[in-house]
Amino acid sequence: MNPGQKKAPLIIGVDGGGTKTEAVLATVDADGGTTLLGRGLSGPSNMRLAGRKQTLASLDEAIKLAVANHLPEGRKADIAILALAGSDFSDVRHEIRQWAAQRDLFDRLEIINDADPVMAAGTPDRWGVALVVGTGSVAIGVDREGRSITRGGWGHWYGDKGSGYDLGCQALAAVSEAQDGMGPETALTGLLLKHFGLENPRLIIQKLYSGGNVRSHIAAAAPVVLDAAELGDIVAMRIAERCIGELVRLVTAVTCDLEFSEAYPLALAGGVICKHPGYRAALEASLNTTNPSPGPVATVPQPVLGAIRIGRDSLEH
């Protein structure tokens, strides 16, 4: 680099949720595009669920891996965009900012909702609805004038409808009822016993609590439920249908409150909705019966790239 040449801006983007945290380091090119330099993966960073110690450790690990061998000695990133589930709370933001001040890895910090980068990466003009369906569930909407609202994201105790946790929790309830003779027999019993490596359904609760993060372990059973539904198990099919109905309610709550009157862009993210085409297709089919219905629909398998886009736009303004 010539002595008078301006350094290319560096951006750290982070997408953190109840199961994993992904961080990337990118540089802004001369033409305004971005180039990824490094990537890091770690554990959960939803502080409300994983706790302060685990969340900060996950951020440390993911960012350390992302910047390793790419951030010159003495150089800091120009901006960091941390898109974290559960970060809407002021005490969580305070803890994150304290952590950031101690690490001193970037000049500017923005802490945003984990659905924001989904909107940035998955809608043509940064308006519409972003729906995240992973371990938990949340939807944000932005109208053409920039007004934004959030629906869902209440957590697993009384929210996260239609999420991986909801699917797994309902399936475990169905297995317990079948075992007690209080509900119909279901293939979920054998499939979940195989999933957990057990022979007795009553040992499932012990298995869940011995693993630490109970919520994540329940959510990890979601693929079993969706596979059973696709194979025609009536109980699993009903669970999937109920969860799809909850996701439709979540999206329509956004579109009604923002008074959308025409087709709107819909961006979908999260492991449950992105990795299971049948579940996603059923959701889209149900949403197509609503008025207004979505269009276009895009999946965002890497929301962290939306965080990089937000960082680039912030540096330009």
N, C-alpha and C positions, 0 to 999 in steps of 0.2 A: 504494500500500500504506500502510495506517495505521501510525504509528510503532510501535505495540505488536503489530501483526499478524506472526505467524510466517511466515517465508519458506517457500514450497513446496520440498520436497527436490528436488535435481537428481541424476540418475543418468547416468553414462556407461557404455554397454555396448559391448563389442567382441567380434567374432567373427573370429578370424584363422586362416588355414590356409596350405597350401602354394601357393595361387594368388592369393588376394586377402584383404584385410582390410576389414571393414565396422564402422563405429562409429556409434552413435546417442547423442544427448542427449535425455533424457526428464525430465519433471517428474511428481511424484506429486500427483494431484488430491485434493481434500478428501474424496471418496468412496472413496479408496484405489486408484482406477484410475490409469493413466498416460497421458500425452500426449507424443507425439514432437515434439521441437522442431527437431532438425537431424540430418542424416545425412551420412556421408562414406565414400568408397571409395578404396582404395589397393592397393598390391601385396602380396606374400606376407609373412607374419609368423611362419612356423615357423622359429625361430632355428637349429635343427639342420640345416635344409636351405637356408634363404635367407641365413644368416649374421647376425652381430650388426648390422652396418651397415645392411643392407637391412631387417631386422626393425624396428629402432628408427625408421628413416626412414618405414616404412609406418605404424607406430603414430602417429608425429608427424603425418603427412599426413591420415590418416583422422580422427583426433580433432580436428585443427585445423579440418577442413571441417565436422565435426559441431557444434562449439561456436561456429563463426563467427556473429557477430551475435546469438547467443542466450545467451551467458554474460556477464552484466554485469561491467563492469570491477571488479576487486577481489573478485569472487565466485568461489568454487571449487565444483565439484560435491561433493555430500556423500559419494558413493561411486563407485568405478569397478570394474566387473566385466570382467576381461579373460579371455575364453575363447580360449585359444591352443593350437593343435596343437603338440606337442613341449614343452609347458611343465611337464611332470612332473619334469624334471631340476632339481636344486637350483642348478646353475650358471646355467641359463637364468633361473630365478626371481630369482636374485641380480642378474643384469644388468637385468632388467625393473624390479626395485625401485629400483635405482640410477637408471635413466632416469626413473622416476616421481618420485623425490625431487627431481631437477633441474628437472623441468617444473612441479611444484607446482600441478597442475590440479584435484586432488581431495583430500579429507580422509582417506578410507579407500580401500584397494586390496585386491581379492581376485583372485588369479590361479587360474583353474580349467581343467580339461580342456575341450577344444572340444566334447565330447559332452554335457557337463553342461547347457548351455542347451537342447539338443535334448530332453532328458528333461523339463526344466522347461516347455517350450512344447508338447510333443507328447504328454504322458501326463496323464490326468485327475487322478491323485492322487500324482504325482511318484514312482511306482515302476514297474518294468517294464524294458524294454530300449530303449536309444537306439543306433541304428546310423548312423554317418556314412560315406557312400561318395562321396568326391569324388576329388581327386588321390590321396589315400591312403584308408585305411579303419581304423576303430576302433569298438568296441562297449563300452558300459558298461551295467551292470545294477545295479538297486537293488531289494531285496526290501521287503516291507511293513514290516519292522522297521528299515529304513534302512541295512542292510548293503550296501556298494557294492563292485563289482569292475570292472576294466578288462581287456578282451581285445583283442588286435591292437594297432595303433598302433606297430608296431616299425620303421616306415620302409621305404623302397623297396629297400634293399639285401637284406633277407631277410624282408620283411613286406609290408604293404599289399595283401593278397590280395583279389581281387575288385574292386579300385579302378580308377579311370581309368588310373593308371599300369600296373597289371597287364594291363588290356585292351590298352592301346597297345603294351606291351612284347611280349606274346604275338603280337600282329598283326605287328609288325615282324620277329619271329623267323620267323613263317610266310612272310612275303614273302621273306626272305633264303633260306630253305630252298627255296622254289619257284624262285627265281632260280638257285640252285645245282643244281637238279634233284634235290634231296634230299627234297622234299616235294611235295604236290599243288598244282596250279595253283589260284589263288584270285583272286576279284575284288578282294580287298584290295590287290593290287599296283597296279592302275590307280587305285583310289580313293585310296590313300595317296600315290601320286605326284601326283595332282591336288591333294590336301590340302596337300602340301609345295611345290607348284609346280615339280616336277622331271620329268625324262624318264628318268632312269637310277636304279634302286634303290640302286646303290652310292654315290650322292651323298647319300642320306638321312642317313647318319651325319655327314657334313660339315655338312649343314644343321642338324642337331640341336645340334652343338657350337658352331656360329657364333652360335646364339641365346642362349647364356648358361645359362639354367636348363633343363638337359637334361630333368630329371624332369618339369617342367611341360609342356614341348613334347611329350614322349611321351604324357603323360596327355591332352593336348589332342586326340590322335588317337582317343580313346575313342568319340566320337560316330560316327566313320567306321566303326568296328568294329561298333557296335550297329546302324547303318543297314544295313550289309552283311548282318548276321545276319537282320534283318527281311526283307531282299530274297531270302533263301534261300541265301546262299553257305554251303556246308557247313563250310568252314574257320572262318569267322566265327561260325557257329552253335555249333561245338564250343568255341571260345574263350569265348563268352558263357556256355555251359553250365558250363564248368569254373569260371569266375569266380563264377557264382551258387552253385555247390557250395561254394566257399570261404567265401562270405558266410553260407551256411547253417551251416557248421561254426563260424564265428565266433559267430553268435547262439546256437547250441546249446551252445557252450562256456560261455556266460554262464548260460543257463537251467539247465544241469546243475550247475554249480558253486554256484548259488544255490538249487538244489533246488526249482525251480518245479514244481508239480504240477497247475496249472490254467492256463487261458488267461491270457496276460499282455499288457499294453499294449505296443505296439511303435511307436517313433517313428523315422522315417526322414529323414535330412538329407544334404546334399551334392549338388553339381551333377549327378553321374552318375546317382544314383538318383532325384532329384526331376525332372530334365528329360527322362528317358527312360521313358515309361509302360510300354513293352514289357519293358524290363529289370526294372523294379519289379514288374510283374505276374508275371513268371516267378519272381522271388524270393519273392513272397508265395505263389504256388502251391506252390513247393518247401517253404516253411516250414509250409504247411498240412498237409503229409504227416508232419510231425514231431509228437512228443508230449512236452510239451504244444505246442499251436500258438498263434500270436499272435492277439490280439483284445482291443480294437480296434487297427487300424493307422492311423497318422496320418503325413502328410508335413509336414515343417517347412522350408519354403522360406527362412525368415528366422530362423535360430537366434539372431541377435543380440537378438531380442525376448525370448527366454528369458533372456538375460543381464540384461535390464532387470527381468524378473520376479524373478530371483534377488536383484538389488540392492534391489528394493522390499522383499522379504521380510527381507533382512538388516537394513535400516533399522528394520523393525518390531520386531525382536528385540534 
